[in-house]
Amino acid sequence: MNPTVDLLCAHRSVRAFTADPVPTEHLHAAIRAGQMASTSSGVQACSVIEITDPGARAEIAELAGNQRYVQTAPLFLLFCGDSRRHRLAARAGGGVYDTRLEAFLVAAIDTALFAQNTAVAFESMGYGICFIGGLRNDLPRLDRLLGLPEGVYPFFGMCVGRPDPAKPTATRPRLPIEAVLMRDRYADDGAVLGAMREYDETYREYLRGRGAPSAQIDASWVARMAELHGAVRRAGLGSYYTGKGARID
Ligand SMILES: Cc1cc2nc3c(=O)[nH]c(=O)nc-3n(C[C@H](O)[C@H](O)[C@H](O)COP(=O)(O)O)c2cc1C
């Protein structure tokens, strides 16, 4: 199509890296690209914390479910929704910070857009990235570790480094376009289910190619989604974020 679309469509998460460091100029270029993402009303509700301390890395790797690459990646970034600056602005003007769910959603959306721009910028420079939502397993522990102030909401991390050529990864197929692109109305359940079943076949092929265990191949995507959403995960998030000053009502 064109080099930008080709780059986007070649994305795959990378979890094995060479030891090559990420030079500061590359980090800054990627963060500048992140900052240039669209941001609701220009609020720029995202901050990024580079975690360099090996002890902190090891603890985050552990609390994220023993994800080794959090420790071994040359660069690890923590993406936070940031209402701190807005609170300081309100206070500096003698006002109050009084928001509801909208401000928290804006912070989450801004942070996702910022992070995706950052990811694409890194990929355009030949790096591989992997988002790390696993750190939401234990946000109170992450918070104690980093001493995050009120109004800063850790959402996810990102590992960055040069992909290890000895451990290449394939792109993971996505749903067929009919399942996600609709016209004028949301599709009826039959059409949605049909597209999901079609995807199951594609996904099975992908799993086979990866040499996944046969139980995983048999279950495929529909069963995995049912399993993933059939039990409460990370139940304390609401109370953690409200404890950091977010209103989610
Ligand atoms: C917000 C977010 C959090 C994620 N958290 C993790 C994680 O904790 N560990 C991990 O290995 N991959 C994580 N991933 C990567 C996804 O598993 C991956 O993007 C998905 O399986 C699709 O594969 P692909 O990125 O290779 O196309 C996360 C992705 C996103 C967007």
The ligand as a Gaussian input file, in Angstrom:
#p B3LYP/6-31G(d) Opt

LIG

0 1
 C       -2.637000      -2.765000      26.646000
 C       -1.944000      -4.053000      26.266000
 C       -1.388000      -4.849000      27.250000
 C       -0.671000      -6.003000      26.921000
 N       -0.090000      -6.715000      27.917000
 C        0.730000      -7.727000      27.600000
 C        1.470000      -8.382000      28.625000
 O        1.365000      -8.089000      29.831000
 N        2.338000      -9.368000      28.241000
 C        2.509000      -9.727000      26.929000
 O        3.332000     -10.617000      26.674000
 N        1.803000      -9.137000      25.947000
 C        0.933000      -8.132000      26.249000
 N        0.262000      -7.474000      25.262000
 C        0.470000      -7.856000      23.854000
 C       -0.730000      -8.607000      23.298000
 O       -0.765000      -9.896000      23.841000
 C       -0.576000      -8.651000      21.763000
 O       -0.606000      -7.328000      21.269000
 C       -1.697000      -9.461000      21.124000
 O       -1.627000     -10.795000      21.505000
 C       -1.615000      -9.381000      19.609000
 O       -0.351000      -9.854000      19.176000
 P        0.623000      -8.936000      18.309000
 O        0.871000      -7.664000      19.084000
 O        1.874000      -9.748000      18.158000
 O       -0.052000      -8.667000      17.020000
 C       -0.532000      -6.370000      25.559000
 C       -1.121000      -5.585000      24.571000
 C       -1.823000      -4.456000      24.910000
 C       -2.442000      -3.612000      23.826000

